[in-house]
Amino acid sequence: MSVFRKLKRAARGEIKPTTAALETLRRTRVALSRNSDMRSLADIRNRPARLHESYSQLNGAELLAHFRHRSHPRFFAGFRDRTVANTVKHRFGQASRDLIDRATVICDEHRWPLLGFGEKDFGREIEWRRDPVSGFVSPLTYHRDIQLIRDDGSDARVLGN
């Protein structure tokens, strides 16, 4: 409900003037917070990326290739130690094997159950902005400007989970 409509309702006595004033203050705080967020994002955008010194000599393409094709750490780096892996297998048995099998499917095949929609296949290259239910790709924009629910059946909240 717009502030103007609230003020009209307050003038007619439907809501208290203090309620309308509090709503105006709340909306003002939200707008100021948004402006502050936008300024800080602009500052962050203009700063150079800070990488670990071992990566600082790589250009963007080399860095991307490194993370896409590295062989380790693969998944739960501690499991490379045989004593840890054997202890987990002994203590948790079939449950640990099932967990590792599910994790392998997630990592290797990019498939996992999602929010009651059943198991979804996210493809060879995961497109993190794509709504897996509707297929809509959310824009790269400021988070408060994103329309959460659209008329096409997509829902940005599915992406955030």
N, C-alpha and C positions, 0 to 999 in steps of 0.2 A: 504494500500500500504506500502510495507516495506521501511525502510530507505534507503537500498541499491538501490532499484528501483528509489526512489526519487533522490538520488545522481546521478544515471545514467541519469535520465531525465534532471537534472540540468546541467550536463556536455554537454548534447546535446542541451541545450538552451531552453528546453520545459518549465521548471519552473525556477524561480529565485533562485540563490544560497542562498539568505536570507530565502526563503521559506523552502528550505531543512534544513538549519541550525535551523530555528525556530521549525520545526517538530522534529528534533533530540533533541533539548532542551525540548520540550513538552514530548516526550517519556521518556527522562531521568528523568524528574520530576515525571511522573506517576510511573516509576519503583521505585524511591526513596520513594515516598508516600506509595506504596504497601509494601515495605520492612518495613517502619515505622509502618504501620498498623499491619503487621504480628508480629512484636516485641511487640506491645502493646497488641495484642490478647493473646500472650504467657504469658505476665505479668498478665493479667486479669484471664486467665485460672488457674494460679497457686495461686491466692488469694482465701481465703475462702469466702463463701457466707456470706453476711451480712443480717440477718433477723431481723424483729422486735422482741424485747425480748420475747414477748408472744409466738413466734414460735420457738425460739432458742433451746428449750428443746426437740423438736420433731425430730425424725429421718426422713429420706426421705420418707419412706412408710407412716408414720403417717401424715406428712405434705401434701402429695398427697391426702390421704384419706380425710383430713380436707377440702381442697379446692374443691374436687369433690362432697362431700356430705353435705356441709354446707347449711343451710336453708335460711340464710340471710347474707349479703345483697344479695337479689335476683336480682332485676332489678330496677334501679332508687330508691335508698333507701328512698328518700324524699317522695315517694308515700305511704309509710306506715303511714304517718301523714294524717289522714282523711281530715283535712281542705285543705291541698295542693291538694289531689286527687279530692275532691269535687270542688275546684276552677277550676282546669284544665278541669274536665268534664263539668262544667257549661260554662266556657268561650269558649272551643273548641269543645264541643259536639261530633258529630259523627267522626270528624277527629281524636280526641284523642283516641276514642274507636278503630278506624281502626289502628292507630299507635301501640297501646298496643297489639292488636290482632296479627299484623305482628311481633312485638317484641317477643311475646310469641311463635310463630311458629319458629322463629330463635333460641330462647333459648331452647325450649323443643324438637323440632323436627329436629333441625339443617338443615333447608332448607331456602334458600334465593335466590333472583335473582342475577345473576352474569354477569356483563359486556356485556349485550346483548345476553348471551348464554341461557337465560331463567332461570327458577328456578332450582337450583341444590340441590340435597339431599346429605349431607355430612356424612351421616351414624350416627350410635349410638355414636361412638367415633370418633371425628373429627381428621383426619390425616392432619395436617396443611401443610405438605410438598408435598401432593398429588395434581397434576394438575387435577382439577375436570372435565376437558374436555377430556383429553387423558388418564388419570389414572396414568401417570408417577410420580414416587416418587423422588423428588430432593434429592441429597445427602446432608449430613451435612458437608459443606465445606465452606471455605472462600468465601465471596460473589463475589469477583472479578473473582474467578475461575469457577463460575457457567456458563454453556453454556446457554444463554437465549433462543435461538431458536434452536430446534433440528429437525432432519429429521423425527421423529416419530409423529409430530403434537403437541407435548407438547410445552408449552411456560411458562417459569418461571415467566414472568411478570404477568401472571394471578394470581399467588399465592400471589404476593405482594400487591394486591388490597383488 
